[in-house]
Amino acid sequence: MNDSSSEVQVKEDKYRSYLYGEGEKDTKWRYGVPNYDVVNKLFEDGRTKVWPAGSVEEEVQNIVKTWEMEMFHKTRLEDFKTIDPSNYMFSLNGRKLISLEEKRKQGGGYNSLLQTSLPEKYRLYNPAEETTDSAHVAFTTTFPRGFAVEIMQVYSGPPVIVYKFRHWGFKEGPFKGHAPTGEKVEFYGMGIFTLDERKKIVKVEFFFDRGELLGALVKGDQISDNSVNETTSGCPFLKNTG
């Protein structure tokens, strides 16, 4: 007979690897160990696909979620498990491939995913003016329950993964001087992940319309910058992301 009171419970995330456990005991986290409980509920309540356990779709979905977690939250190259940092390359919407170091100079995270050739005066969100931290605060404040992602279809599995994805969340906080609306914000896109013989990601390519995301974020009424600053300062959601 098992004594459940004496069992050691190991925390884990259903959709992400390399987050907890002995292998992460020395990992350096940008905002502390992230907690995905809230965004996992958003994902489970709002997803349109439930992939069978062991399917290629489930495998790809977990790879994408784990990669995203590491990109947003781990600070040291030696702590990355999903990618080969020395050979990793990234491209957005067919632009020139850049290295991980170049990607980090752009601000990583949301900044590298929202690069644009628009003149600065037309930019609803200007990645050139944002830091890693300011971008993260902006989006985690706008989406306090996180920004969930699901895999809609996998066109080819490893080693060259081609897939369609859907990102969504609810604009329950302000964004760049625009009031919350409570409305669902979502967009679709395509991703290509290339893995090496060790199943490490060496190339990531994304194709999507950033306007689908940003256009929905500026629908709210204009509010004062002070209101936004008061809301985002000391933001409690930095560890909760999608």
Secondary structure as a PSIPRED ss2 file (coil, helix, strand):
# PSIPRED VFORMAT (PSIPRED V4.0)

   1 M C   1.000  0.000  0.000
   2 N C   1.000  0.000  0.000
   3 D C   1.000  0.000  0.000
   4 S H   0.000  1.000  0.000
   5 S H   0.000  1.000  0.000
   6 S H   0.000  1.000  0.000
   7 E C   1.000  0.000  0.000
   8 V C   1.000  0.000  0.000
   9 Q C   1.000  0.000  0.000
  10 V C   1.000  0.000  0.000
  11 K C   1.000  0.000  0.000
  12 E C   1.000  0.000  0.000
  13 D C   1.000  0.000  0.000
  14 K C   1.000  0.000  0.000
  15 Y C   1.000  0.000  0.000
  16 R C   1.000  0.000  0.000
  17 S C   1.000  0.000  0.000
  18 Y C   1.000  0.000  0.000
  19 L C   1.000  0.000  0.000
  20 Y C   1.000  0.000  0.000
  21 G C   1.000  0.000  0.000
  22 E H   0.000  1.000  0.000
  23 G H   0.000  1.000  0.000
  24 E H   0.000  1.000  0.000
  25 K C   1.000  0.000  0.000
  26 D C   1.000  0.000  0.000
  27 T C   1.000  0.000  0.000
  28 K C   1.000  0.000  0.000
  29 W E   0.000  0.000  1.000
  30 R C   1.000  0.000  0.000
  31 Y C   1.000  0.000  0.000
  32 G C   1.000  0.000  0.000
  33 V C   1.000  0.000  0.000
  34 P C   1.000  0.000  0.000
  35 N C   1.000  0.000  0.000
  36 Y C   1.000  0.000  0.000
  37 D H   0.000  1.000  0.000
  38 V H   0.000  1.000  0.000
  39 V H   0.000  1.000  0.000
  40 N H   0.000  1.000  0.000
  41 K H   0.000  1.000  0.000
  42 L H   0.000  1.000  0.000
  43 F H   0.000  1.000  0.000
  44 E H   0.000  1.000  0.000
  45 D H   0.000  1.000  0.000
  46 G H   0.000  1.000  0.000
  47 R C   1.000  0.000  0.000
  48 T C   1.000  0.000  0.000
  49 K C   1.000  0.000  0.000
  50 V C   1.000  0.000  0.000
  51 W C   1.000  0.000  0.000
  52 P C   1.000  0.000  0.000
  53 A C   1.000  0.000  0.000
  54 G C   1.000  0.000  0.000
  55 S C   1.000  0.000  0.000
  56 V H   0.000  1.000  0.000
  57 E H   0.000  1.000  0.000
  58 E H   0.000  1.000  0.000
  59 E H   0.000  1.000  0.000
  60 V H   0.000  1.000  0.000
  61 Q H   0.000  1.000  0.000
  62 N H   0.000  1.000  0.000
  63 I H   0.000  1.000  0.000
  64 V H   0.000  1.000  0.000
  65 K H   0.000  1.000  0.000
  66 T H   0.000  1.000  0.000
  67 W H   0.000  1.000  0.000
  68 E H   0.000  1.000  0.000
  69 M H   0.000  1.000  0.000
  70 E H   0.000  1.000  0.000
  71 M H   0.000  1.000  0.000
  72 F H   0.000  1.000  0.000
  73 H H   0.000  1.000  0.000
  74 K E   0.000  0.000  1.000
  75 T C   1.000  0.000  0.000
  76 R C   1.000  0.000  0.000
  77 L H   0.000  1.000  0.000
  78 E H   0.000  1.000  0.000
  79 D H   0.000  1.000  0.000
  80 F C   1.000  0.000  0.000
  81 K C   1.000  0.000  0.000
  82 T C   1.000  0.000  0.000
  83 I E   0.000  0.000  1.000
  84 D C   1.000  0.000  0.000
  85 P C   1.000  0.000  0.000
  86 S C   1.000  0.000  0.000
  87 N C   1.000  0.000  0.000
  88 Y C   1.000  0.000  0.000
  89 M E   0.000  0.000  1.000
  90 F E   0.000  0.000  1.000
  91 S E   0.000  0.000  1.000
  92 L E   0.000  0.000  1.000
  93 N C   1.000  0.000  0.000
  94 G C   1.000  0.000  0.000
  95 R C   1.000  0.000  0.000
  96 K C   1.000  0.000  0.000
  97 L C   1.000  0.000  0.000
  98 I E   0.000  0.000  1.000
  99 S E   0.000  0.000  1.000
 100 L H   0.000  1.000  0.000
 101 E H   0.000  1.000  0.000
 102 E H   0.000  1.000  0.000
 103 K H   0.000  1.000  0.000
 104 R H   0.000  1.000  0.000
 105 K H   0.000  1.000  0.000
 106 Q C   1.000  0.000  0.000
 107 G C   1.000  0.000  0.000
 108 G C   1.000  0.000  0.000
 109 G H   0.000  1.000  0.000
 110 Y H   0.000  1.000  0.000
 111 N H   0.000  1.000  0.000
 112 S H   0.000  1.000  0.000
 113 L H   0.000  1.000  0.000
 114 L C   1.000  0.000  0.000
 115 Q C   1.000  0.000  0.000
 116 T C   1.000  0.000  0.000
 117 S C   1.000  0.000  0.000
 118 L C   1.000  0.000  0.000
 119 P C   1.000  0.000  0.000
 120 E H   0.000  1.000  0.000
 121 K H   0.000  1.000  0.000
 122 Y H   0.000  1.000  0.000
 123 R C   1.000  0.000  0.000
 124 L C   1.000  0.000  0.000
 125 Y C   1.000  0.000  0.000
 126 N C   1.000  0.000  0.000
 127 P H   0.000  1.000  0.000
 128 A H   0.000  1.000  0.000
 129 E H   0.000  1.000  0.000
 130 E C   1.000  0.000  0.000
 131 T C   1.000  0.000  0.000
 132 T H   0.000  1.000  0.000
 133 D H   0.000  1.000  0.000
 134 S H   0.000  1.000  0.000
 135 A H   0.000  1.000  0.000
 136 H H   0.000  1.000  0.000
 137 V H   0.000  1.000  0.000
 138 A H   0.000  1.000  0.000
 139 F H   0.000  1.000  0.000
 140 T H   0.000  1.000  0.000
 141 T H   0.000  1.000  0.000
 142 T H   0.000  1.000  0.000
 143 F C   1.000  0.000  0.000
 144 P C   1.000  0.000  0.000
 145 R C   1.000  0.000  0.000
 146 G C   1.000  0.000  0.000
 147 F C   1.000  0.000  0.000
 148 A E   0.000  0.000  1.000
 149 V E   0.000  0.000  1.000
 150 E E   0.000  0.000  1.000
 151 I E   0.000  0.000  1.000
 152 M E   0.000  0.000  1.000
 153 Q E   0.000  0.000  1.000
 154 V E   0.000  0.000  1.000
 155 Y E   0.000  0.000  1.000
 156 S E   0.000  0.000  1.000
 157 G C   1.000  0.000  0.000
 158 P C   1.000  0.000  0.000
 159 P C   1.000  0.000  0.000
 160 V E   0.000  0.000  1.000
 161 I E   0.000  0.000  1.000
 162 V E   0.000  0.000  1.000
 163 Y E   0.000  0.000  1.000
 164 K E   0.000  0.000  1.000
 165 F E   0.000  0.000  1.000
 166 R E   0.000  0.000  1.000
 167 H E   0.000  0.000  1.000
 168 W E   0.000  0.000  1.000
 169 G E   0.000  0.000  1.000
 170 F E   0.000  0.000  1.000
 171 K C   1.000  0.000  0.000
 172 E C   1.000  0.000  0.000
 173 G C   1.000  0.000  0.000
 174 P C   1.000  0.000  0.000
 175 F E   0.000  0.000  1.000
 176 K C   1.000  0.000  0.000
 177 G C   1.000  0.000  0.000
 178 H E   0.000  0.000  1.000
 179 A C   1.000  0.000  0.000
 180 P C   1.000  0.000  0.000
 181 T C   1.000  0.000  0.000
 182 G C   1.000  0.000  0.000
 183 E C   1.000  0.000  0.000
 184 K E   0.000  0.000  1.000
 185 V E   0.000  0.000  1.000
 186 E E   0.000  0.000  1.000
 187 F E   0.000  0.000  1.000
 188 Y E   0.000  0.000  1.000
 189 G E   0.000  0.000  1.000
 190 M E   0.000  0.000  1.000
 191 G E   0.000  0.000  1.000
 192 I E   0.000  0.000  1.000
 193 F E   0.000  0.000  1.000
 194 T E   0.000  0.000  1.000
 195 L E   0.000  0.000  1.000
 196 D C   1.000  0.000  0.000
 197 E C   1.000  0.000  0.000
 198 R C   1.000  0.000  0.000
 199 K C   1.000  0.000  0.000
 200 K C   1.000  0.000  0.000
 201 I E   0.000  0.000  1.000
 202 V E   0.000  0.000  1.000
 203 K E   0.000  0.000  1.000
 204 V E   0.000  0.000  1.000
 205 E E   0.000  0.000  1.000
 206 F E   0.000  0.000  1.000
 207 F E   0.000  0.000  1.000
 208 F E   0.000  0.000  1.000
 209 D C   1.000  0.000  0.000
 210 R H   0.000  1.000  0.000
 211 G H   0.000  1.000  0.000
 212 E H   0.000  1.000  0.000
 213 L H   0.000  1.000  0.000
 214 L H   0.000  1.000  0.000
 215 G H   0.000  1.000  0.000
 216 A H   0.000  1.000  0.000
 217 L H   0.000  1.000  0.000
 218 V C   1.000  0.000  0.000
 219 K C   1.000  0.000  0.000
 220 G C   1.000  0.000  0.000
 221 D C   1.000  0.000  0.000
 222 Q E   0.000  0.000  1.000
 223 I C   1.000  0.000  0.000
 224 S C   1.000  0.000  0.000
 225 D H   0.000  1.000  0.000
 226 N H   0.000  1.000  0.000
 227 S H   0.000  1.000  0.000
 228 V H   0.000  1.000  0.000
 229 N H   0.000  1.000  0.000
 230 E H   0.000  1.000  0.000
 231 T H   0.000  1.000  0.000
 232 T H   0.000  1.000  0.000
 233 S C   1.000  0.000  0.000
 234 G C   1.000  0.000  0.000
 235 C C   1.000  0.000  0.000
 236 P C   1.000  0.000  0.000
 237 F C   1.000  0.000  0.000
 238 L C   1.000  0.000  0.000
 239 K C   1.000  0.000  0.000
 240 N C   1.000  0.000  0.000
 241 T C   1.000  0.000  0.000
 242 G C   1.000  0.000  0.000
